[in-house]
Amino acid sequence: MSEPAYIQAHKHSIRHRDEITTSDKCGCFYCLAIFSPDELDDWVDEENGVPQTALCCKCGIDSVIGSASGFPITCEFLALMKAHWFDKSYRLASDGTVEEITE
């Protein structure tokens, strides 16, 4: 079974400088802002002296994806990503695995 698009899109939020700079618009799945890639000033994860991962120009979190990823940059899609990646709680189980807290 294939992962939902909002899970697949996550890999486009890191080490994505080329993808971001060729995007028409970007969005943050933490604060749900949508903006032009030209507004991005802060980057991390240097490779050969060039930072590769964008930090959101509104909230500073590394949760930015660009339209060149092929995923929709809409409030609805970003909200699905946020719900999956940020609105859950986890704990370390006694066997050393990570489990979602559902109660």
Secondary structure, 3 states (H helix, E strand, C coil): CCCCHHHHHHHHHCCCHHHHHCCCCEEECCCCCEECHHHCCCEEEEECCEEEEECCCCCCCCCEEEHHHCCCCCHHHHHHHHHHHCCCCEEECCCCCEEECCC
